[in-house]
Amino acid sequence: MKKVKFALSVIVIKEGDSFIAHSHALDLSTVGDTFDEAKNRFEEAVEIFFEEISRKGTVDRALTELGWQKQNNEYLPPMVVGSQTESFSVPRFVN
């Protein structure tokens, strides 16, 4: 099968003892015990995601619903235009 290359923004966060890899462009997340494991699992999940939408014949619908643009018979993921840490003040709450 012919392969297509593209770049995605992937965020990896540490939550407790786990690492979570997430990409907004695919609304897809994976978890691992290490940074590398989360990253590797994410790569596997991306491959499975594209295999499934291809097999089901829903590539156009799935990607356009996720904000991808089709140009010259290729799909381009949404572009991240900024990322930063913001501070917020909210009312104090008690659990």
Summary of the structure (lengths in Angstrom):
residues: 95
radius of gyration: 16.5
end to end distance: 52.5
largest distance: 54.8
contacts: 189
relative contact order: 0.14
helix: 31%
strand: 23%
